[in-house]
Amino acid sequence: MKNIPIRANHATWKDPLIYNVLASLDEGQSWNLVQLSTKETSLLMPGKLFPAGSKILLRVIATDGVYSAEAVSGPVVIEDSKY
């Protein structure tokens, strides 16, 4: 399985941000934590975390400790790969 790149863009935000990344296998009914409290603006999530053929949603929550915002991706299909 290939890695899934996730990138956050906060060029206009002045305060340092902390990110939490979650994934859902059931169209957003429940969420599983992938990365907790990181300052990194990119993440390579191993595709092998999810079964081949599954459709996942990714949610990124950003906070500066006072305010927070979140974004949810459209479905990402995990392809079956031997790499």
Residue frames relative to the residue before (quaternion, step in Angstrom):
aa qw qx qy qz dx dy dz
M 1.0000 0.0000 0.0000 0.0000 0.00 0.00 0.00
K 0.4184 -0.7027 0.5206 0.2451 3.53 -1.01 0.82
N 0.5465 -0.5865 0.4806 0.3555 3.55 -1.29 0.37
I 0.3122 -0.7267 0.5836 0.1838 3.56 -1.17 0.65
P 0.2502 -0.7869 0.5400 0.1629 3.62 -0.50 1.11
I 0.0673 -0.7586 0.6475 0.0291 3.56 -1.07 0.84
R 0.0030 0.8060 -0.5910 0.0336 3.58 -0.82 1.00
A 0.2080 -0.7545 0.6112 0.1180 3.55 -1.09 0.79
N 0.1545 -0.7737 0.6094 0.0780 3.55 -1.06 0.78
H 0.1130 0.7981 -0.5806 0.1144 3.56 -0.52 1.18
A 0.0836 0.8616 -0.4967 0.0621 3.56 1.06 0.79
T 0.7272 0.4326 -0.2568 0.4671 3.63 1.04 -0.62
W 0.5797 0.5863 -0.3753 0.4235 3.60 1.26 -0.16
K 0.3291 -0.7949 0.4817 0.1664 3.58 -0.71 1.07
D 0.7000 0.4512 -0.2743 0.4808 3.61 1.04 -0.71
P 0.5676 -0.5788 0.4428 0.3831 3.61 -1.15 0.52
L 0.2308 -0.7896 0.5594 0.1015 3.56 -1.01 0.84
I 0.2345 -0.7137 0.6435 0.1470 3.51 -1.30 0.58
Y 0.1833 -0.8079 0.5563 0.0644 3.58 -0.91 0.96
N 0.1107 -0.7217 0.6770 0.0919 3.51 -1.25 0.66
V 0.1444 -0.7869 0.5971 0.0581 3.58 -0.93 0.92
L 0.0398 -0.7955 0.6042 -0.0231 3.56 -0.87 1.03
A 0.1835 -0.7677 0.6049 0.1052 3.57 -1.24 0.49
S 0.1464 -0.7792 0.6051 0.0724 3.54 -1.16 0.71
L 0.2376 -0.7681 0.5820 0.1217 3.55 -0.99 0.91
D 0.7361 0.4003 -0.2137 0.5023 3.59 1.28 -0.16
E 0.6484 -0.5760 0.2920 0.4033 3.55 0.98 1.02
G 0.7452 -0.4437 0.2169 0.4480 3.58 1.01 0.82
Q 0.4277 0.6990 -0.4724 0.3245 3.59 1.23 0.17
S 0.7782 0.0079 -0.0002 0.6280 3.58 1.11 -0.71
W 0.2368 -0.7782 0.5733 0.0981 3.54 -1.21 0.61
N 0.1906 -0.7591 0.6150 0.0956 3.54 -1.13 0.82
L 0.4678 -0.6880 0.4859 0.2677 3.54 -0.93 0.95
V 0.1805 -0.7734 0.6022 0.0811 3.56 -0.93 0.99
Q 0.7916 -0.0255 0.0547 0.6081 3.60 0.96 -0.89
L 0.1673 -0.8052 0.5655 0.0620 3.58 -0.80 1.01
S 0.8898 -0.0436 0.0289 0.4534 3.54 -1.08 0.90
T 0.3152 0.7311 -0.5432 0.2665 3.55 0.54 1.17
K 0.3730 -0.7071 0.5550 0.2298 3.56 -1.19 0.60
E 0.5049 0.6624 -0.4116 0.3700 3.56 1.30 -0.24
T 0.3391 -0.7532 0.5293 0.1937 3.59 -1.03 0.77
S 0.7470 0.2506 -0.2189 0.5756 3.57 1.25 0.23
L 0.0729 -0.7814 0.6196 -0.0088 3.51 -1.22 0.64
L 0.1938 -0.7303 0.6398 0.1407 3.56 -1.05 0.79
M 0.1365 -0.8061 0.5747 0.0360 3.53 -0.36 1.28
P 0.4317 -0.7121 0.4794 0.2770 3.62 -0.64 1.03
G 0.4541 -0.7031 0.4861 0.2513 3.57 -0.78 1.05
K 0.6016 0.5924 -0.3574 0.3992 3.58 1.14 -0.55
L 0.4903 0.6517 -0.4347 0.3820 3.60 1.26 -0.04
F 0.7672 0.3072 -0.1389 0.5457 3.57 1.22 -0.52
P 0.5587 -0.6115 0.4305 0.3585 3.60 -1.06 0.65
A 0.5645 -0.5888 0.4549 0.3572 3.57 -1.09 0.73
G 0.7835 0.3105 -0.2512 0.4761 3.55 -1.03 0.85
S 0.5537 0.6134 -0.4135 0.3823 3.59 1.20 -0.21
K 0.3023 -0.7062 0.6103 0.1933 3.54 -1.27 0.56
I 0.0484 -0.8164 0.5755 -0.0017 3.56 -0.64 1.10
L 0.2789 -0.6847 0.6404 0.2083 3.50 -1.33 0.45
L 0.1990 -0.7633 0.6030 0.1193 3.56 -1.09 0.72
R 0.1049 -0.7783 0.6180 0.0361 3.56 -0.96 0.91
V 0.0900 -0.7670 0.6343 0.0353 3.56 -0.93 0.97
I 0.1047 -0.7710 0.6273 0.0315 3.55 -0.85 1.06
A 0.0988 -0.7918 0.6023 0.0214 3.57 -0.77 1.09
T 0.0313 0.7959 -0.6036 0.0338 3.57 -1.04 0.80
D 0.2818 -0.7247 0.5972 0.1969 3.51 -1.23 0.56
G 0.6599 -0.4903 0.2930 0.4881 3.57 1.31 0.18
V 0.7391 0.2961 -0.1879 0.5751 3.57 1.26 -0.39
Y 0.7872 0.1832 -0.0674 0.5850 3.54 0.79 -1.07
S 0.0594 -0.7856 0.6129 0.0609 3.55 -1.21 0.45
A 0.0803 -0.7571 0.6467 0.0455 3.50 -1.31 0.46
E 0.1037 -0.7976 0.5901 0.0694 3.56 -1.17 0.48
A 0.1209 -0.7545 0.6408 0.0746 3.50 -1.33 0.46
V 0.1715 -0.7652 0.6144 0.0868 3.55 -1.12 0.78
S 0.3962 -0.7228 0.5210 0.2216 3.55 -0.88 0.98
G 0.5404 -0.5262 0.5160 0.4060 3.49 -1.35 0.11
P 0.7088 -0.4522 0.2943 0.4545 3.61 -1.18 0.14
V 0.1804 -0.7292 0.6529 0.0976 3.52 -1.13 0.85
V 0.2405 -0.7773 0.5666 0.1300 3.59 -0.71 1.07
I 0.2973 -0.7416 0.5785 0.1646 3.56 -0.81 1.05
E 0.2423 -0.7984 0.5400 0.1107 3.55 -0.49 1.23
D 0.4726 -0.6231 0.5362 0.3176 3.53 -1.21 0.53
S 0.0980 0.8010 -0.5768 0.1270 3.55 -0.61 1.15
K 0.3644 -0.7291 0.5347 0.2231 3.55 -1.07 0.69
Y 0.5803 0.5972 -0.3683 0.4136 3.62 1.28 0.04
